[in-house]
Amino acid sequence: MRIRRISSADDARLAQIIRASLRDKGLDIPGTAYFDPELDHLSAYYLSDSDSRRYLVLADENDLAVGGVGLSRLSWDPLCAEVQKLYLAGHVKGRGLGRTLMGGLEREARAMGFSSMYLETHSSLKTAISLYRSMGYTEVERPEGAIHSAMDYFMRKEFR
């Protein structure tokens, strides 16, 4: 497995992984990433503003995307990046690859000049919340600018 930046060749596969993951958790509902307008064209979204956005792909030995995670500058806090769309294909879950992706994303965020990271998740996603906590994220109140209305758990990490 290797981590690389997104390309247009990844779009269909990542949309499939994300939608399948949300369906599996019963979160294929309005107010989640399932209905994000850019979901079928993630590369266009993330590559259109590389100073403020980034998407990392976890690729297998055949360079096929098996997961990914993105970041985007928060409009209400320009020194904070929002963690976006951390998803893995079912057959690679449970191997610590989410932690690997998050570590890579945090390195990218620091290199881009961000001083903190924020994320929105759902309280039913216990494994994800456990991962975030173990990486130093702490729960915060729902901010005014929260985008995904179905998400009910918010976290933040300050870089030191």
C-alpha positions in Angstrom: 0.0 0.0 0.0 1.1 3.5 -0.7 -0.3 7.0 -0.2 -0.4 9.4 -3.1 -2.4 12.4 -4.1 -5.8 12.0 -5.9 -6.1 11.9 -9.7 -9.2 11.8 -11.9 -8.7 8.1 -12.4 -9.7 7.6 -8.7 -13.0 9.4 -8.8 -15.4 6.5 -9.6 -13.7 4.1 -7.2 -13.6 6.6 -4.3 -17.3 7.5 -4.8 -18.1 3.8 -4.7 -16.1 3.2 -1.5 -17.6 6.2 0.3 -21.2 5.4 -0.7 -20.8 1.8 0.3 -19.3 2.7 3.7 -22.1 5.1 4.4 -24.8 2.6 3.3 -23.2 -0.1 5.6 -23.6 2.2 8.5 -27.1 3.4 7.7 -25.8 6.8 6.9 -26.9 7.0 3.2 -29.1 9.9 4.2 -29.4 13.6 3.4 -26.9 15.6 5.4 -24.0 13.2 4.9 -21.2 13.0 2.4 -23.4 10.5 0.5 -25.1 13.4 -1.2 -22.2 15.8 -1.5 -22.3 17.4 -5.0 -18.6 16.9 -5.6 -18.5 13.2 -4.5 -18.4 11.8 -8.1 -15.6 14.2 -9.0 -13.5 14.5 -5.9 -10.3 15.1 -7.9 -11.7 18.2 -9.6 -12.8 19.6 -6.2 -9.5 18.9 -4.4 -7.1 19.7 -7.3 -8.9 23.0 -8.1 -7.4 24.8 -5.1 -4.3 23.0 -4.0 -3.3 25.8 -1.6 -6.5 25.2 0.5 -7.4 21.5 -0.2 -5.7 18.2 -0.5 -6.9 14.6 -0.9 -4.7 11.6 -0.2 -5.4 8.2 -1.7 -4.4 4.9 -0.2 -3.5 2.7 -3.3 -2.9 -1.0 -3.4 -0.1 -2.8 -5.3 -2.0 -2.2 -8.6 -2.4 1.5 -7.8 -6.1 1.0 -7.3 -7.6 3.3 -4.7 -8.7 1.4 -1.5 -9.4 4.5 0.6 -8.6 8.1 1.1 -8.9 11.2 3.2 -9.0 14.9 2.4 -8.7 18.3 4.0 -10.0 21.7 3.2 -9.4 25.1 4.8 -12.3 26.2 7.0 -14.0 29.4 5.9 -14.6 30.5 9.5 -11.0 29.7 10.7 -8.4 30.0 7.9 -5.6 28.4 10.1 -7.7 25.3 10.6 -8.2 22.4 8.1 -11.3 20.2 8.1 -10.7 16.5 7.8 -13.0 15.3 5.0 -14.1 11.9 3.7 -11.9 9.4 5.5 -13.1 6.1 4.1 -11.6 2.7 3.4 -12.8 -0.2 1.3 -14.3 -3.0 3.5 -11.5 -5.5 2.6 -8.7 -3.3 4.0 -10.4 -2.2 7.3 -9.0 -3.3 10.6 -5.3 -3.0 9.6 -4.5 0.5 11.0 -4.7 2.1 7.6 -7.1 4.8 8.8 -4.3 5.9 11.2 -1.8 5.8 8.4 -4.0 8.0 6.2 -4.7 10.5 9.1 -0.9 10.7 9.9 -0.2 11.5 6.3 -3.0 14.1 6.2 -1.7 15.8 9.4 1.8 16.1 7.8 0.2 17.7 4.7 -1.8 20.1 6.9 1.3 21.2 8.8 3.3 21.6 5.6 0.4 23.8 4.2 0.6 26.0 7.3 -2.4 24.9 9.2 -2.2 25.1 13.0 -5.2 22.8 13.8 -7.6 20.3 12.3 -11.4 19.9 12.8 -13.8 17.1 11.8 -17.4 16.2 11.8 -18.5 12.6 12.3 -21.5 10.6 13.6 -21.8 9.4 17.2 -22.6 5.9 15.9 -19.1 5.6 14.3 -17.4 4.4 17.4 -14.3 3.0 15.7 -13.7 6.3 13.9 -14.2 8.3 17.1 -11.8 6.0 18.9 -9.1 6.6 16.2 -9.5 10.3 16.4 -9.3 10.4 20.2 -6.2 8.2 20.1 -4.6 10.8 17.7 -5.3 13.7 20.0 -8.6 15.0 18.8 -11.0 16.2 21.4 -14.7 16.8 21.3 -16.0 20.3 20.7 -19.4 21.9 20.4 -21.1 22.0 17.0 -19.8 25.1 15.3 -22.0 27.5 13.4 -20.3 26.6 10.1 -20.9 22.8 10.3 -21.9 21.6 6.9 -23.3 18.1 7.2 -26.5 18.4 9.1 -26.7 14.7 10.0 -23.4 14.7 11.7 -23.6 15.0 15.5 -20.1 14.7 16.8 -17.4 17.3 16.3 -13.7 17.2 17.1 -10.6 19.3 16.9 -6.8 18.9 17.3 -4.4 21.8 17.8 -0.9 21.3 16.5 1.9 22.2 18.9 
